[in-house]
């Protein structure tokens, strides 16, 4: 029988399990951040309390490492960043793991995107490298979307000529990612992860790459168990990550598949759901206090 997520309520959080969380992993957009892409009030205070307890906090996002690091300026020391949907994991500026794509495959995805755009789809591609992200499309609306997730990006004439380790290919559409872009990439699903990571984004990565694989690798390296791990997510690129933790929370605003996969339900991203849950389960001082 499928597990029915339990709401975040006092009787839904067994006291015996509260003491030994060692790793907290959270998605960013739609999870930790509100709909205006703002971090919740009290975040730094909660991070300080986690650090004092020896609990590792790890943002896990489709966002670029440079973008994540900038979001946590001043509190990033010792933090593990699971960037680019798990394809690039960094701590204190040092790469812990990565999963680069074969350039021939990346070039085929570029070609498929160009065909989709030539057919009238309002779509643009981001070639995600370790050093930077690269785009060919240069209109203001598209670059504004890219800049929200890829702080370090460059406009180039031909992304296939870029010299960098490619860790992901991301496609943005101003239409529906699920109905416009994902079906056009169906030919790659047998050999790669083709993940709808947001309403307007699709990410293509190696089959071995996802946030869950990154979390499990981190657990092995640090000797942390799934029972000592708490994760938060809201969208389809978070599914494997939920499986890596016994304390898995879907946000109230999450995609239905994410709600079905998680063990518990947290308040929405616009209700400070991550920090409220951490404060309750780990008996921390509430955010803002």
C-alpha positions in Angstrom: 0.0 0.0 0.0 1.4 3.5 -0.9 2.6 5.5 2.1 0.2 8.4 2.8 2.2 11.5 3.8 1.6 12.6 7.3 0.9 16.3 7.9 3.3 18.3 10.1 1.6 18.1 13.5 2.7 17.3 17.0 1.4 13.8 16.9 3.0 13.2 13.5 6.6 13.7 14.7 7.7 10.8 17.1 9.8 12.3 19.9 12.2 9.3 19.9 13.4 10.2 16.4 14.0 13.9 17.1 17.5 13.7 18.5 19.8 12.2 15.8 19.4 14.2 12.5 22.9 14.7 11.1 22.1 15.9 7.5 19.4 18.3 6.3 19.0 18.7 2.5 16.6 21.1 0.9 15.6 22.1 -2.6 15.6 25.8 -3.2 12.9 27.0 -5.6 9.4 26.2 -4.4 10.8 24.7 -1.2 13.2 26.9 0.9 12.5 30.0 -1.2 9.1 31.6 -1.5 7.4 32.3 -4.8 9.3 35.6 -5.1 12.6 33.7 -4.8 13.3 35.1 -1.4 15.0 33.2 1.4 12.9 33.0 4.6 13.4 35.4 7.5 15.3 33.6 10.3 17.3 31.4 7.9 20.7 32.4 9.3 19.5 31.8 12.8 18.4 28.3 12.1 21.6 27.6 10.2 23.6 28.7 13.2 21.7 26.4 15.5 22.2 23.5 13.1 25.9 24.2 12.9 26.1 24.3 16.7 24.6 20.8 16.9 26.9 19.4 14.2 24.1 19.1 11.7 25.2 19.5 8.1 23.0 21.7 5.9 23.0 21.1 2.2 21.1 23.0 -0.5 20.2 20.7 -3.4 19.1 22.5 -6.5 19.0 22.6 -10.3 20.7 25.9 -9.8 24.4 26.5 -10.6 27.0 26.2 -7.9 28.0 29.9 -8.2 24.3 30.9 -7.8 23.9 28.7 -4.7 27.1 30.0 -3.1 26.0 33.6 -3.6 22.7 32.9 -1.9 24.5 31.7 1.2 27.2 34.4 1.3 28.6 34.7 4.8 27.3 31.3 6.1 28.6 28.9 3.4 31.7 27.7 5.3 31.5 23.9 5.6 28.2 23.7 3.7 27.8 21.1 0.9 26.2 22.4 -2.2 24.5 19.8 -4.4 24.3 21.9 -7.6 22.9 21.2 -11.1 20.5 18.5 -9.9 23.3 16.5 -8.3 25.8 16.6 -11.1 28.2 18.8 -9.3 28.8 18.6 -5.5 31.1 21.2 -3.9 32.2 22.0 -0.3 34.3 25.1 0.5 35.1 25.5 -3.2 36.4 22.0 -3.5 34.7 19.5 -5.9 33.5 16.4 -4.0 31.9 14.7 -7.0 30.7 15.4 -10.5 29.0 13.5 -13.4 30.1 15.1 -16.7 28.1 14.3 -19.9 29.5 12.9 -23.1 29.9 15.9 -25.4 28.4 14.0 -28.4 25.2 13.4 -26.4 25.1 17.0 -25.3 25.5 18.2 -29.0 22.6 15.9 -30.0 20.4 17.6 -27.4 21.5 21.0 -28.7 20.5 19.9 -32.2 17.1 18.7 -31.0 16.5 22.0 -29.2 17.4 24.0 -32.3 14.8 21.9 -34.3 12.2 22.5 -31.6 12.8 26.3 -31.7 12.8 26.3 -35.5 9.4 24.6 -35.4 8.0 27.6 -33.4 8.5 26.6 -29.8 9.5 29.4 -27.5 12.5 27.5 -26.0 16.1 28.3 -25.2 19.0 26.0 -24.1 21.5 26.4 -21.3 24.7 24.3 -21.6 25.8 23.9 -18.0 29.5 23.6 -17.5 31.6 23.5 -14.3 33.0 26.9 -14.9 30.0 28.7 -16.4 26.7 28.3 -18.2 26.5 29.0 -21.9 23.6 30.2 -24.0 23.0 31.2 -27.6 19.7 33.0 -27.2 20.3 36.6 -26.1 16.8 38.2 -25.8 16.2 40.0 -22.5 13.3 37.9 -21.4 15.2 34.6 -21.8 18.4 36.0 -20.1 16.3 37.2 -17.2 15.1 33.6 -16.6 18.6 32.2 -17.0 20.1 34.8 -14.6 17.9 33.7 -11.8 19.5 30.2 -11.8 22.8 30.7 -13.5 24.7 33.7 -12.0 27.7 32.9 -14.1 26.6 32.7 -17.7 27.9 33.7 -21.1 26.2 34.3 -24.5 28.2 32.5 -27.2 27.7 32.0 -31.0 27.7 28.2 -30.7 27.4 26.3 -27.5 28.8 23.2 -29.1 32.1 24.9 -29.5 32.5 25.7 -25.8 35.4 24.1 -23.9 34.2 23.1 -20.5 33.1 20.0 -18.7 29.3 19.8 -19.4 27.4 18.5 -16.4 23.8 19.2 -17.5 21.8 20.6 -20.4 18.8 22.7 -19.3 15.9 23.9 -21.5 13.6 26.8 -20.7 10.3 27.4 -22.3 7.8 30.2 -21.8 5.2 27.5 -22.3 4.7 24.2 -20.5 7.8 22.2 -19.9 5.8 19.0 -19.4 3.8 19.3 -22.6 6.1 21.3 -24.9 9.7 20.4 -24.1 9.8 17.0 -22.4 8.0 15.2 -25.3 10.5 16.6 -27.8 13.3 15.0 -25.8 11.7 11.6 -25.5 14.5 10.1 -27.7 17.0 10.8 -24.9 15.0 9.2 -22.1 16.5 5.7 -22.7 20.0 6.9 -22.2 19.7 10.0 -20.0 17.7 11.5 -17.2 15.1 13.8 -18.7 13.6 15.6 -15.8 10.9 18.3 -15.6 12.5 20.4 -12.9 9.9 23.2 -12.9 6.9 24.5 -14.7 9.1 25.9 -17.4 12.3 23.9 -17.2 13.5 20.5 -18.3 17.0 19.2 -17.3 18.9 16.5 -19.2 21.7 14.7 -17.4 23.5 11.3 -17.3 21.3 8.4 -16.2 23.5 8.1 -13.1 22.9 11.7 -12.0 20.2 13.0 -9.7 19.9 14.7 -6.4 19.3 11.3 -4.7 22.6 9.9 -6.0 24.4 12.9 -4.7 22.8 12.6 -1.3 23.6 8.9 -1.0 27.2 9.6 -2.0 27.4 12.3 0.7 25.9 9.9 3.2 28.5 7.2 2.4 31.4 9.7 2.7 30.3 11.1 6.0 28.9 7.9 7.6 25.4 9.3 7.8 22.4 7.0 7.5 19.0 7.6 5.8 17.5 7.6 9.3 19.7 10.5 10.2 18.8 12.5 7.0 16.0 15.0 6.5 15.1 16.2 3.0 12.6 18.7 1.6 11.4 19.0 -2.0 8.5 20.1 -4.2 9.1 19.0 -7.8 9.9 16.0 -9.9 13.7 16.5 -9.8 13.4 15.9 -6.0 11.9 12.4 -6.2 15.1 10.4 -5.9 16.3 12.6 -3.1 13.2 11.8 -1.0 14.0 8.1 -1.3 17.4 8.8 0.3 16.0 9.9 3.6 13.6 8.4 6.2 12.7 12.0 7.1 11.3 13.1 3.7 9.0 16.1 3.4 7.0 17.3 0.5 6.0 20.9 0.6 2.2 21.6 0.7 2.6 23.2 -2.7 4.5 20.2 -4.1 3.7 18.4 -7.3 1.3 15.5 -6.6 3.9 12.9 -7.4 6.2 14.4 -4.8 3.5 14.4 -2.2 2.8 10.7 -2.9 6.5 9.9 -2.6 7.3 11.7 0.6 6.7 10.4 4.1 5.5 13.7 5.6 4.0 16.9 4.4 5.4 20.3 5.4 3.8 23.8 5.1 4.2 25.5 1.8 7.2 27.4 0.7 5.3 30.7 1.2 4.6 29.7 4.8 8.3 29.2 5.7 7.7 25.4 5.7 11.3 24.3 5.8 12.3 26.4 8.8 9.1 25.7 10.7 9.5 22.0 10.2 13.2 22.1 11.3 12.3 24.1 14.4 9.6 21.6 15.4 11.3 18.3 14.6 14.7 19.3 16.0 13.3 21.5 18.8 15.1 24.6 17.7 14.3 28.2 18.5 11.7 29.2 15.9 12.8 31.3 13.0 12.8 35.0 13.8 13.2 34.4 17.6 
